[in-house]
Structures are given as structure tokens and as C-alpha cells.
Amino acid sequence: MSDLSAIVKAYDIRGLVGKQLDAGLVRDFGAAFARLIKSESASVVVGHDMRESSPSLAAAFAEGVTSQGVDVVSIGLASTDQLYFASGSLNLPGAMFTASHNPAEYNGIKLCRAGAAPVGQDTGLAEIRATVEQGVPQFQGAPGTVTERDVLAAYAAYLRDLVDLSAIRPLKVVVDAGNGMGGHTVPTVFGMPSASGALPPLPIEVVPMYFELDGSFPNHEANPLDPKNLVDLQAKVREVGADAGLAFDGDADRCFVVDENGDPVSPSAITALVATRELAKEPGATIIHNLITSKAVPEIVAEHGGKVVRTRVGHSFIKAEMARTGAIFGGEHSAHYYFRDFWRADTGMLAALHVLAALGEQDVPLSRLTAEYQRYAASGEINSTVGDQRARQQAVKDAYSGRPGVTIEELDGLSVHLPDGAWFNLRPSNTEPLLRLNVEAPTKEAVDALAGDVLAIVRG
């Protein structure tokens, strides 16, 4: 029996191609997934990103699915939210081949049930892992078939129907696709002349950066969470006098925003901005936020009459909580944004359209528009490579336990709240040997001091 614990994560499958993940193993994952969903659906929709290994791995997965008598609908090149659209609109389980923001040598599989419902450890991934580890039983019936279907235009039209940008003032927007799937989706969604069968153009001049699909990421990693990967976008926004800049990660399900000055806009501020727009449509609705978003998010949601639900980090957890509560919208500080009207799935593109609509509906610049949603100073995510995640986290807990006025919770990692209003969360990565630290405080000086204290313990 093989042990797949290193690559079957909390809410996806991810590993080094050729070392941890190859066509044979992926074929077994496809067969195991088919067995999981066979009683629910006769077909599975499969998409893949632009990584060099993605087409062959997606094909191997399809072989595994069809070997169990289940059909495959292949949508080919796709962003992750485009795959979720296909799963939702076609009401089929889905598999997306991507390693998101990870370096070129990685790949992985994000799985969902029909209607883009998440498949995580507690909702099928553990069962899939066990089936593959024990050996997938052979199916004696006729194999399934593979058909191809292009859903890009339908995906773009669906998003455009959710946010009206027809009457906004003209905007200039720089978009950095990072050689990832934003280069595939942005032209069609925005109605750029380069897109075949494009929708009517929006009153937005798009200045494209790194739209060429290239899984080797020749310009920079497609990980906008790392500040060094925003430098080119920030410079271009200032150079061309743009109203805003957008940066997508490798599979284009996350979107980061910079303002007209090239300064990053906190994903927590974007969460609060979009939440107020959704609450304007549906007063009193529920908004989800994860435990590392700014405390400004629940404050602003409450001020706008919304109900607030706080949850742990991760798309499968947030989607499950949205289903349980009927929430209209959810946001994470990692720039994942979830919409009830998008099958509770995350789509950075829809969040970007909301930001541009909010900007274009009035005359103030983006920096002023978002200032009201940014009430506190924050560190951003600080990663530390550690040999023993649990031991270092416990060391931090021991250091803060018993201090006057300090409260500690362990909903997801370690969250420590200090009496001066500052707080931090320290949680292990699900995919890498890292501890991730997020700090928020009333001032930048307080953030820097608290981050320094915690990192001194973590890095020992």
C-alpha cells in the first residue's frame, strides 16, 4: 500500500511532477473520483491550466474516469473559476488541473461535485486517497466517452450579467496575468479586440502584461501574494497613469488589486467593498470572512446591516459554511472571493468586475474609494520555513499564554488577541513546510513590533 499523505492535502491534490505525481497515479485518481461520484453523475467535466504537464495529466485523469464507465466533458484550457462555472452550469462534478501559484515543477488537482460543491478531506478526498492506496478495483462494463466543449464565452457572459459595467466612466486598467490563465480569460470577459467571439467591449482600456500562456513563468511567479511579484504591475500602473491594476495568480481564481498610485489594496478591503455592494442588493444578508481577514471586515458588514460569520481558512471550509448559512458572499485575505450567485465558488474575476464597477460609478480615485475600508495596519502574510510546524507553533502559544488580557483560540492554527486591539494568526501551510504569520494592529509600528516578537520565536 502506497502512502499518499504528502500530496493529498486538506482540499486538493498537489505535488512535484515526475516525483510525486505522474500519469499513472493521476489515472488512478481519475478512476477513484469516478467511483466516488458515479451514483450522482454519469459525467465529469475536466479542465487544465497552461503548465507544460497539465494537458497530459488531464488526459490521464480522463482515462481513469472513463475506465470506470463514466463520461468526460473536456473544456481544455481553463481558469479554475471557469471550471467551476462549467461544473455549476452543466451540473456536473469537475476536476481542474493546476498548482495555482506554485512554481512550474508542481501540478495538482482541484475536485468538486456537481454545482461546484467542494471536495475536501471530509467530503471525498480521504475516500479517494484510500481507494488509490489500496488499488482501484477494475470496472467490467463499457468505458465512458470523452467529448470536448468550449465554455469560455458562456463563462464570460455569465459574469458580465452579474455586474453591470455598461454605464461606468472610462477607465484605464493594467492587468498582469503572470503568464497564467488570466491571459486566457481576461480578453473575453473584458471584450478586448484580441478575443475571438468577444462580448461587446467595456468602457475599459486594458493594458496587458504577460498574457502569453507559459507554465515556466518566465517573467515572475504567478503568485501576487508575494510583494516582489507585484513590482512590474505597480511600475506599469504609474508609467501609463492607469486608474487601477489587477494581478491574477496562475489559475486566475485569485485577483489582487493595486490603486492608481501603484499601492496594493488589501484583500480585506476588497472583501469589505464587495460585501457592501452585495448587501445593497440584499439587505441583511450573511457575509463570510476567514479568521485572518482584517477586523474591519466584520465591523463594516455590521455597519451595513449584514450578518457576519467567521470561519477557518480554505475554500472547502468557506463553501461549506456558505451552504450552511445561505451567505451571499465570502472573502479571504488570500484574495479568494466567493459568491452565492457563482455556485458559492471563488472567482477573482467577478471580484475584479465589482471593484471596477464601484470605481467607475463615481469620480474619486481608487485610493480614496478603498481608504474607508482600510482601518488598521497589517503585515501581510509572512512565511517561515520550519522543520517542525507543531513545535514552533506551540512555542509561540507558550510564550503568550497567561499574559494579562490576552485571549487565544485555535479555530485554525493559533490566533492570539492582545488587549491593545492587535492580533496575530500563526497557521501551518497545507501544501508546504511553512508557518504563515498574519499580524494586524492599530499602527504600522505596532505591527512591526509584534511581528518581530513572534518571528523571533518561530525562527528561534
C-alpha positions as CSV (number, residue, x, y, z in Angstrom):
1,M,0.0,0.0,0.0
2,S,1.4,3.4,-1.0
3,D,1.2,6.4,1.3
4,L,-0.2,9.5,-0.5
5,S,-0.4,11.7,2.6
6,A,2.3,14.0,1.2
7,I,0.3,15.0,-1.8
8,V,-3.4,14.6,-0.8
9,K,-3.9,17.9,1.1
10,A,-6.8,19.3,3.1
11,Y,-8.7,20.4,0.0
12,D,-6.7,19.4,-3.1
13,I,-4.1,17.1,-4.5
14,R,-0.7,18.7,-5.2
15,G,2.9,17.6,-5.8
16,L,6.1,17.6,-7.8
17,V,5.5,16.3,-11.3
18,G,7.6,13.2,-12.0
19,K,8.5,12.7,-8.4
20,Q,5.2,12.7,-6.6
21,L,2.7,13.0,-9.4
22,D,2.8,11.1,-12.7
23,A,0.3,9.9,-15.4
24,G,-0.2,6.5,-13.8
25,L,-1.1,7.9,-10.4
26,V,-3.3,10.6,-11.9
27,R,-5.1,7.9,-13.9
28,D,-5.8,6.1,-10.6
29,F,-7.1,9.4,-9.1
30,G,-9.4,9.7,-12.0
31,A,-10.8,6.2,-11.6
32,A,-11.2,6.7,-7.8
33,F,-13.0,10.0,-8.4
34,A,-15.3,8.3,-10.9
35,R,-16.2,5.7,-8.3
36,L,-16.9,8.4,-5.7
37,I,-19.4,10.3,-7.9
38,K,-20.8,7.5,-10.1
39,S,-24.0,7.3,-8.1
40,E,-24.5,11.1,-8.5
41,S,-23.5,11.7,-12.1
42,A,-22.7,9.9,-15.4
43,S,-20.2,12.5,-16.5
44,V,-17.2,14.6,-15.2
45,V,-16.0,17.9,-16.6
46,V,-12.2,18.3,-16.8
47,G,-10.2,21.5,-17.4
48,H,-6.5,22.3,-17.1
49,D,-4.1,25.3,-16.9
50,M,-1.1,26.2,-19.1
51,R,1.5,24.2,-17.2
52,E,3.6,22.0,-19.5
53,S,2.4,18.9,-17.7
54,S,-1.3,19.8,-17.4
55,P,-2.6,18.5,-20.8
56,S,-1.1,15.1,-20.4
57,L,-2.1,14.8,-16.7
58,A,-5.7,15.9,-17.6
59,A,-5.8,13.3,-20.3
60,A,-4.6,10.6,-17.9
61,F,-7.2,11.6,-15.4
62,A,-9.9,11.3,-18.2
63,E,-8.6,7.8,-19.0
64,G,-9.1,6.9,-15.3
65,V,-12.6,8.3,-15.3
66,T,-13.7,6.6,-18.5
67,S,-12.2,3.3,-17.3
68,Q,-15.0,3.2,-14.7
69,G,-17.8,3.7,-17.3
70,V,-18.1,7.5,-16.6
71,D,-18.1,10.0,-19.4
72,V,-15.8,13.1,-19.6
73,V,-16.6,16.6,-20.8
74,S,-13.2,18.2,-21.6
75,I,-13.2,22.0,-21.6
76,G,-9.4,22.2,-22.3
77,L,-7.6,25.3,-21.2
78,A,-9.4,27.0,-18.4
79,S,-9.1,29.1,-15.3
80,T,-10.2,27.4,-12.1
81,D,-13.2,29.6,-11.8
82,Q,-14.1,28.7,-15.5
83,L,-14.0,25.1,-14.4
84,Y,-16.3,25.9,-11.5
85,F,-18.6,27.7,-14.0
86,A,-18.7,24.5,-16.1
87,S,-19.5,22.4,-13.1
88,G,-22.2,24.8,-12.0
89,S,-23.9,25.5,-15.3
90,L,-23.7,21.9,-16.6
91,N,-24.4,20.5,-13.1
92,L,-21.5,18.0,-13.3
93,P,-18.7,17.0,-10.9
94,G,-15.4,18.6,-12.0
95,A,-11.6,18.3,-11.9
96,M,-9.2,21.2,-12.5
97,F,-5.5,20.5,-13.2
98,T,-3.4,23.3,-11.7
99,A,-0.9,24.0,-9.0
100,S,-2.3,27.6,-8.7
101,H,0.5,29.9,-7.6
102,N,3.1,27.1,-7.0
103,P,6.3,27.0,-9.1
104,A,6.5,25.4,-12.6
105,E,7.6,22.0,-11.3
106,Y,4.3,21.4,-9.4
107,N,0.9,20.4,-10.5
108,G,-2.3,19.3,-8.8
109,I,-6.0,18.6,-9.0
110,K,-8.9,20.5,-7.5
111,L,-12.0,18.4,-7.4
112,C,-15.7,19.4,-7.0
113,R,-19.1,17.7,-7.1
114,A,-21.9,18.9,-9.3
115,G,-22.7,22.6,-8.8
116,A,-19.1,23.3,-7.9
117,A,-19.6,21.8,-4.4
118,P,-16.2,21.3,-2.8
119,V,-14.4,18.0,-2.3
120,G,-12.1,18.2,0.7
121,Q,-10.7,15.7,3.2
122,D,-14.1,15.2,4.9
123,T,-16.1,15.3,1.7
124,G,-14.4,12.7,-0.5
125,L,-10.7,13.3,-0.7
126,A,-9.9,10.9,2.1
127,E,-12.0,8.3,0.4
128,I,-10.3,8.9,-2.9
129,R,-6.9,8.6,-1.3
130,A,-7.8,5.3,0.4
131,T,-9.1,3.9,-2.9
132,V,-5.9,4.7,-4.7
133,E,-3.7,3.5,-1.9
134,Q,-5.5,0.2,-1.7
135,G,-5.7,-0.3,-5.5
136,V,-8.6,0.9,-7.7
137,P,-11.0,-2.1,-8.5
138,Q,-11.4,-2.8,-12.2
139,F,-14.7,-2.0,-13.8
140,Q,-16.1,-4.7,-16.1
141,G,-18.6,-2.7,-18.1
142,A,-18.2,-0.5,-21.2
143,P,-15.8,2.5,-20.8
144,G,-17.1,6.1,-20.9
145,T,-16.5,8.6,-23.7
146,V,-14.7,11.9,-23.9
147,T,-16.3,14.9,-25.6
148,E,-14.9,18.4,-25.9
149,R,-16.8,21.6,-25.1
150,D,-15.8,25.3,-25.1
151,V,-17.4,27.2,-22.3
152,L,-15.2,30.4,-22.3
153,A,-17.7,32.7,-24.0
154,A,-20.6,31.4,-21.8
155,Y,-18.4,31.9,-18.6
156,A,-17.6,35.5,-19.7
157,A,-21.3,36.3,-20.5
158,Y,-22.4,34.9,-17.1
159,L,-20.0,37.1,-15.2
160,R,-20.9,40.2,-17.2
161,D,-24.6,39.5,-16.4
162,L,-23.8,39.6,-12.6
163,V,-22.1,43.1,-12.6
164,D,-23.3,46.0,-14.8
165,L,-20.4,47.9,-16.1
166,S,-22.1,49.5,-19.1
167,A,-22.6,52.9,-17.6
168,I,-19.3,53.4,-15.8
169,R,-16.9,56.2,-16.7
170,P,-14.0,55.2,-19.0
171,L,-11.1,53.5,-17.1
172,K,-7.6,52.5,-17.9
173,V,-6.6,49.3,-16.1
174,V,-3.3,47.4,-16.2
175,V,-3.7,43.6,-16.0
176,D,-0.8,41.4,-15.1
177,A,-1.7,37.8,-15.9
178,G,1.7,36.4,-14.8
179,N,1.7,34.2,-17.9
180,G,-1.1,32.3,-16.3
181,M,-4.8,31.7,-17.1
182,G,-5.8,35.4,-16.8
183,G,-4.3,35.7,-20.3
184,H,-6.9,33.2,-21.4
185,T,-10.0,34.7,-19.7
186,V,-9.4,38.4,-19.4
187,P,-9.6,39.2,-23.2
188,T,-13.0,37.5,-23.5
189,V,-14.5,38.8,-20.2
190,F,-13.4,42.4,-21.0
191,G,-14.4,42.3,-24.6
192,M,-10.9,43.0,-25.8
193,P,-10.4,43.1,-29.6
194,S,-7.9,40.3,-29.4
195,A,-10.6,37.8,-28.2
196,S,-12.4,35.8,-30.8
197,G,-16.2,35.9,-30.4
198,A,-15.8,38.6,-27.8
199,L,-18.6,40.2,-25.9
200,P,-19.2,43.9,-26.5
201,P,-16.2,45.9,-25.2
202,L,-16.4,47.5,-21.8
203,P,-15.6,51.2,-21.4
204,I,-12.2,50.0,-20.1
205,E,-8.8,50.3,-21.8
206,V,-6.9,47.2,-20.8
207,V,-3.1,47.4,-20.7
208,P,-2.0,43.8,-20.8
209,M,1.1,42.4,-19.1
210,Y,2.4,38.8,-19.6
211,F,-0.7,37.5,-21.3
212,E,1.3,34.8,-23.1
213,L,0.4,31.4,-21.6
214,D,3.6,30.0,-20.3
215,G,3.8,27.5,-17.5
216,S,7.5,28.2,-17.0
217,F,6.6,31.6,-15.7
218,P,9.4,33.5,-17.5
219,N,8.6,36.9,-16.0
220,H,7.8,36.2,-12.4
221,E,6.0,33.6,-10.3
222,A,2.2,33.8,-10.7
223,N,1.8,34.4,-7.0
224,P,0.6,38.0,-6.3
225,L,0.6,37.3,-2.6
226,D,4.4,37.8,-2.7
227,P,5.1,41.5,-3.0
228,K,8.0,41.0,-5.4
229,N,5.6,39.7,-8.0
230,L,3.6,42.9,-7.9
231,V,6.6,45.2,-8.7
232,D,6.1,45.1,-12.5
233,L,2.4,45.8,-12.3
234,Q,2.9,48.7,-9.8
235,A,5.5,50.3,-12.1
236,K,3.3,50.0,-15.2
237,V,0.3,51.5,-13.4
238,R,2.4,54.5,-12.6
239,E,4.0,54.7,-16.0
240,V,0.8,54.7,-18.0
241,G,-1.3,56.7,-15.5
242,A,-3.8,53.9,-15.0
243,D,-6.8,54.0,-12.7
244,A,-6.1,50.6,-11.3
245,G,-4.1,47.4,-11.7
246,L,-5.1,43.8,-11.4
247,A,-2.9,40.8,-10.9
248,F,-4.1,37.2,-11.3
249,D,-2.4,34.1,-9.9
250,G,-1.5,31.1,-12.1
251,D,-5.0,29.6,-12.4
252,A,-6.7,33.0,-12.3
253,D,-9.1,32.2,-9.4
254,R,-7.5,35.0,-7.3
255,C,-7.2,38.6,-8.1
256,F,-5.1,41.3,-6.4
257,V,-5.7,45.0,-6.8
258,V,-3.4,48.0,-6.8
259,D,-4.6,51.6,-6.9
260,E,-3.7,54.5,-9.2
261,N,-0.6,55.1,-7.2
262,G,0.6,51.5,-7.6
263,D,-0.1,50.8,-3.9
264,P,-1.6,47.4,-3.1
265,V,-5.2,47.4,-1.9
266,S,-5.6,44.9,1.0
267,P,-7.8,41.9,0.0
268,S,-9.6,42.5,3.3
269,A,-10.6,46.0,1.9
270,I,-11.8,44.3,-1.3
271,T,-13.8,41.9,0.8
272,A,-15.4,44.8,2.6
273,L,-16.1,46.7,-0.6
274,V,-17.7,43.8,-2.4
275,A,-19.7,42.9,0.8
276,T,-21.2,46.4,0.9
277,R,-22.2,46.1,-2.8
278,E,-23.8,42.7,-2.2
279,L,-25.6,43.9,0.9
280,A,-27.0,46.8,-1.1
281,K,-28.7,44.2,-3.3
282,E,-29.8,42.0,-0.5
283,P,-30.0,43.9,2.9
284,G,-29.5,41.8,5.9
285,A,-27.7,39.0,4.1
286,T,-24.9,36.9,5.6
287,I,-21.2,37.6,4.8
288,I,-18.5,35.0,5.4
289,H,-14.9,36.0,6.2
290,N,-12.0,33.9,7.3
291,L,-10.1,34.4,10.6
292,I,-7.2,36.2,9.0
293,T,-9.1,39.0,7.3
294,S,-9.0,42.4,8.9
295,K,-11.3,43.0,11.8
296,A,-12.5,46.0,9.7
297,V,-14.5,43.4,7.6
298,P,-17.0,42.3,10.3
299,E,-17.2,45.9,11.6
300,I,-18.1,47.3,8.1
301,V,-20.5,44.4,7.4
302,A,-22.3,45.0,10.7
303,E,-22.5,48.8,10.0
304,H,-24.2,48.0,6.7
305,G,-26.7,45.7,8.3
306,G,-25.2,42.4,7.3
307,K,-24.8,39.2,9.4
308,V,-21.2,38.1,9.9
309,V,-19.9,34.5,10.1
310,R,-16.2,33.9,10.8
311,T,-14.6,30.7,9.5
312,R,-11.3,28.9,9.1
313,V,-9.0,29.4,6.1
314,G,-9.6,27.3,2.9
315,H,-12.1,27.1,0.1
316,S,-13.8,23.9,1.1
317,F,-14.5,25.2,4.6
318,I,-15.8,28.5,3.4
319,K,-18.0,27.0,0.7
320,A,-19.5,24.5,3.2
321,E,-20.2,27.4,5.6
322,M,-21.8,29.4,2.8
323,A,-24.1,26.5,2.0
324,R,-25.0,26.1,5.7
325,T,-25.8,29.8,6.3
326,G,-27.0,30.8,2.9
327,A,-24.4,33.6,2.8
328,I,-24.4,35.8,-0.3
329,F,-20.6,36.5,-0.3
330,G,-17.4,35.4,1.3
331,G,-13.9,36.7,1.3
332,E,-10.4,35.5,2.4
333,H,-7.3,37.6,3.0
334,S,-5.5,35.5,0.4
335,A,-7.8,37.2,-2.3
336,H,-10.2,34.3,-2.8
337,Y,-13.7,35.7,-3.2
338,Y,-16.8,33.5,-3.1
339,F,-20.3,34.4,-4.5
340,R,-23.6,32.6,-3.9
341,D,-24.6,33.6,-7.4
342,F,-21.5,31.7,-8.7
343,W,-22.4,28.4,-7.0
344,R,-20.6,29.6,-3.9
345,A,-17.4,29.2,-5.7
346,D,-14.4,31.5,-5.7
347,T,-13.8,33.8,-8.7
348,G,-11.3,36.6,-8.7
349,M,-12.6,37.8,-12.0
350,L,-16.1,38.6,-10.5
351,A,-14.5,40.4,-7.6
352,A,-12.4,42.5,-10.1
353,L,-15.6,43.4,-12.0
354,H,-17.2,44.6,-8.8
355,V,-14.1,46.7,-8.0
356,L,-14.1,48.3,-11.4
357,A,-17.9,48.9,-11.3
358,A,-17.5,50.6,-7.9
359,L,-14.7,52.7,-9.2
360,G,-16.4,53.6,-12.4
361,E,-19.7,54.6,-10.8
362,Q,-18.2,57.7,-9.1
363,D,-15.3,60.1,-9.7
364,V,-12.9,59.6,-6.8
365,P,-9.7,57.6,-7.4
366,L,-9.4,54.0,-6.2
367,S,-7.1,55.0,-3.3
368,R,-9.8,57.3,-1.8
369,L,-12.6,54.8,-2.6
370,T,-10.8,52.0,-0.7
371,A,-9.5,54.1,2.2
372,E,-12.7,53.8,4.1
373,Y,-12.3,50.0,4.1
374,Q,-8.7,50.0,5.4
375,R,-8.9,50.9,9.1
376,Y,-5.9,49.1,10.5
377,A,-2.2,48.4,9.7
378,A,-1.3,44.8,8.7
379,S,1.8,42.8,8.0
380,G,0.5,40.8,5.1
381,E,1.4,37.1,5.1
382,I,4.9,36.4,6.4
383,N,6.2,32.8,5.7
384,S,8.8,31.0,7.7
385,T,10.2,27.6,6.7
386,V,10.4,25.4,9.8
387,G,11.4,21.8,10.5
388,D,8.5,21.2,12.9
389,Q,5.4,23.3,12.4
390,R,3.6,22.0,15.5
391,A,6.6,22.5,17.9
392,R,7.2,26.1,16.7
393,Q,3.5,27.0,17.0
394,Q,3.4,25.5,20.5
395,A,6.4,27.6,21.4
396,V,4.5,30.8,20.4
397,K,1.4,29.6,22.3
398,D,3.5,29.0,25.4
399,A,5.1,32.5,25.2
400,Y,1.7,34.3,25.1
401,S,-0.4,32.0,27.4
402,G,-1.2,33.6,30.7
403,R,-0.4,37.2,29.7
404,P,-2.9,39.7,31.2
405,G,-5.8,40.5,28.7
406,V,-4.5,38.0,26.1
407,T,-7.0,35.6,24.6
408,I,-6.0,32.6,22.5
409,E,-8.1,30.5,20.1
410,E,-7.2,27.5,17.8
411,L,-10.0,27.5,15.2
412,D,-7.3,27.4,12.5
413,G,-3.8,27.4,13.7
414,L,-3.1,29.8,16.6
415,S,-4.9,33.2,16.9
416,V,-3.8,35.5,19.7
417,H,-5.7,38.7,20.6
418,L,-3.9,41.3,22.6
419,P,-5.6,43.9,24.9
420,D,-4.5,46.9,22.8
421,G,-6.5,45.6,19.8
422,A,-3.7,43.9,18.0
423,W,-3.9,40.3,17.0
424,F,-2.0,37.7,15.0
425,N,-2.6,34.3,13.5
426,L,0.0,31.7,13.0
427,R,-1.0,28.7,11.0
428,P,0.8,25.9,9.1
429,S,0.6,25.7,5.3
430,N,-1.3,22.7,4.0
431,T,1.0,22.4,1.0
432,E,4.5,23.4,2.1
433,P,6.7,23.2,5.3
434,L,5.8,26.7,6.3
435,L,4.3,28.6,9.1
436,R,2.2,31.6,7.9
437,L,2.0,34.7,10.1
438,N,-0.5,37.5,9.8
439,V,-0.5,40.4,12.1
440,E,-2.9,43.4,12.5
441,A,-2.6,46.3,14.9
442,P,-3.7,50.0,15.1
443,T,-0.4,51.3,13.8
444,K,2.4,50.1,11.5
445,E,4.9,50.4,14.3
446,A,2.8,48.1,16.5
447,V,2.5,45.6,13.6
448,D,6.3,45.6,13.1
449,A,7.0,45.2,16.8
450,L,4.5,42.3,17.3
451,A,5.6,40.6,14.1
452,G,9.2,40.8,15.2
453,D,8.4,39.3,18.6
454,V,6.5,36.3,17.1
455,L,9.1,35.7,14.3
456,A,11.9,35.6,16.9
457,I,10.1,32.6,18.5
458,V,9.1,30.9,15.2
459,R,12.6,31.2,13.7
460,G,14.2,30.5,17.0
